[in-house]
């Protein structure tokens, strides 16, 4: 959306960019992870993103990010534009989802597959992690849900793995899942998929990158897993232990109700808007962190 800021330059209204997941940050990581001729293409992509960010970010009066990790990633091309962290919030469901899920036990990953970090996560999960889980829990199933799955994601489907493209509502998939997982290795920001799992009261296994900016407590509200071995052990343990799933889901729900209410984010944006609309405001009075 930053490209449209130039059309507003003749208007006196202040302009705020919400930079959900700074693109040059994950593009740089993809370039580092890719080999061969594709690495050259990734480096070109990175250069294009950085040029785009330099051309657009400086047109704004403030830039909002969700996680602390994103602040330096944005600052490198934002010039003097203030960067404000406002943690992401969600609409908490009135009633919790099924804490145990349905049979056969399903491991669920939700993510828009037009976003490279989600494609990387789906491939790692389906090709490396889940086959090892299946050896220990033979009746387990893996569901990958998200819009715009390309051929590289669709090829992951088969036998115990299913891929679902754009669906009208992810709630039924969340409800029937035994465990929700977020094996994110690239990018920054806070992940809506993680917050939705916590808010719905589901057992969740996530990487540190996926849990970025989430102040929930590992092993109390969700399971933190970094390596492939840790993911396999965590998923296997939860799939085999309904009591542990229920306890984790209950504590996740309680934490989310207390910490993720949409009003918290609204207050942060209102303080930002007040600071920008005050007489003579030119960035100096913008709060750097508001929540």
N, C-alpha and C positions, 0 to 999 in steps of 0.2 A: 504493500500500500504506500510505501514511502515515495514511490515515483510520482504520485499525484500531488505532493506538497507544492511543487512548482506552480501549479494552477491556482494556488491560494496566496501567492506572494503579494498581490495587490490588495488583499483583504486584511483588516486590522486584527482579526481573531488570532489567538495564540494557537500554536500547532504542537501536538504531543504525539510521539511515535511510541507504540507499544511493540517492543522488539522481542517477540515470543521466544525465538531460539536463534541467536546470532549466526547467520549462515556461514560467514567466513571461518568461524570457530570449528564447526563440524566439517567444513570443506577441507580445512588444513589437516584435520585428523584423518580424513579419508585419503588424502594425498600421501600421508605418511604410511598408511596401511596397505596401499595399493602398489603392486609391482608391475614391471614390464611396460608396454606401450600405454596401458590404461593409466599408469601413474602420470604420464605426460598430460593426458587429457584431464586428470584430476587437478594438476597444477594450473592448467589453463582455466579451469572452472574456479579455482581459488582466486586467481588473479582478477577474474571478471567480478566475483563477489566483492572483493576488496575495493575495486574501482567503483562499483555501484554504491557501496556503503559510504565511501568518501564523498561521492556526488550527492547523496540524499540525506544522510544523517545530520549534516550541518544546516539544513533548512528548517530544523525544528527548534522549539523553545525548551523542550525537555524530552528525554527518552526514558521510558519505563521498561525495566527488566524485572523478571520474577525471582531470580536467584543471584546470590553474591558472586558466583563464578562468572556470570555474564557481564559484570561491571567492567573488568579490564578488557574483555573481548570487544565490547562496544566502544570503550574509551579510546582505543587505538585509532579509530577513524571518525570520532565524534567531534574533534576539535574542542571548543570551549562549551559545548552544549551540556547542561547538567544531566546526570544520569541518576535516576531514582529507582530504588528497589521497592516494589510493592508485591508481596507474596501472592501467588495465585490462590483463589478461593473457588468453591463450587457450590452448587445448590445441593444440599444434603437431602437424600430421599426421606420421605416421611416415615417409611417403614424400612427396616433392614432387609437385605436379600437373604436367601437361604445360606446359612453359614457352612453347610456341609456339601451342597451341590447334589447332583443326581448321579445315578449309576448309568453307564460306567463312569468312573472318575475322569473328569476333564481338566486338563491344564490349558489355560486360556491366555492368549496374548492379543491385545487390542492396540492398533496403531495405524495411522494413515500411511499407506505404502508409497505415496508420492514423496515421502520424506526419507532420504537415505539412511539416517540413523535407525529408523524402524525396519527398513529392509535388512540392514546388517543384523539387527536383533533377531528378526524372524529366521534368518538363515542360520545363525549360530544356535538358536534354540532347536530348530527342526533337524539340522544336520548333525550336530555334535552333542547337545545336551539331552534331548528327548530320547534318542535311540538307547542311551544308557539307562534312562529312567524306565523305559519299556522292558528292559531286561529284568528289572527288579519288580516292576508292577505290570505284568503282561496285559491286563485289561484296561490300562490307561489310554486315554485319547488326547490328542493335541488339536486345538482349534485356533486358527489365525484369522482374526477379524479386522478388516479395515478397508477403506476405499482405495481405489486405483491400484490393485495388486498387479504388478507387471509379470512378465513371463518368468522372471527369476524367482518370484514368490509363488506363482501358480505351480511351478515345477516341484515345489515342496509337498504338494498334496499327494496322498496315496496311502492306502492301508489305514494306519492309525492316525494319520494327519489329514485335516481338512482345512481348506482355505475358503473364507467367505468374503466376497467383495463388499460393496456398499450395501449396508443393511439399514432398514428404517429405524431400528432401535437396538442398541447393544445390550440393553437391560436383560432380555431373556438369556443371552449368552453368559453374562455375568452371573445371573441367578443360578444357572445350572452347573456352573464351573465349580470344581472342588478347590482348585487353587488358581489364582491369577498371578501371572509372572510378568516382569518387566526387565528383560536382560539387555538393557540399553548400555552400549559401550562408547557411543559418540554423542557429541553435542552437549548443550547445556540446558538451562532453564528448568522450571518445574514441569512435571509431567501430569497432564490432566488425567491420563489413564491410571496413574498411581493414586491420585486423590479420589477418583471415582471408586476404586476398589476399596480404599479405606472407608470412605463415606458410606458405601453400600454394606459394609460389614463382611468383607471377604478375606480369607487367608491370602497373604501376598508375599511373594519372593521377588526382591528387586536388587539391582546393582546399586552401588553408591552413586553412580551417575544418574540413574533413574530416580533415586531418592533425594537428589540435589534440592536444597531449600526446604525439604520436608522435616519438620522438627519432631516427628514421631520417634519413639524409642525402638531401636532394633531389638528383636527377640521378645519384645513386649507387645508392640503394635504391628510389626511385620518382621520378616526374616531378611537379613542383609546377606547377599552372596556376591562374591567378586569373581572367583575362578569357576571354571567349568565343574570341577570336583565339588565345590561348595553348592553350586546350583543343583547338581544331580542328587547330592545328599539331602538338601533341603526339600526338594520336590518329592523325592521318594519317601522321606519321613512324614511329610504332611499328607500325602496320598494314602499312607498306611495307618494314619492315626487320626480318626475323626474327632476324638476328644481334643487334640491339639489344634486342629483346624477350628473347632468351635470356640475355644478359648481365645485364639489369636483374632478371629473375626469379631468377637464381642469387644475385645479391648481396642481394636482398630476403629470400630464404630463409635465407641465412647469418646475416643480421642478426637475423631473427626468432627463430631457434633460440637465439641468444646472449642476446637481450634480452626476449623475450615469454613466457618459461617461466612456467607457472602458479604455480610455487613462490614467485616473487618477490611476487606479489600475496598469496599465503597468508601469507607472513611479515609483510607489512604489516598484514593483518587481525589476526593473532595478537598483534602488538605493541599494537594498538588495544584488543583485548579484555583483554589483561593490564592495561593502564592503567586500564580501566574497572572491572575486578574487584578491584583492589587496595583494601585497607581505607581507608575515608574518601574514595574517589575521587568527585569531583563535577565533573569536567571540567577541573580545573586541571592535572592531570597528563597530559592527552590530547595526543599529539604532533600538531602541526599538519600535518606532511607526513611520510608514511612510505611507503617503497617497498623 
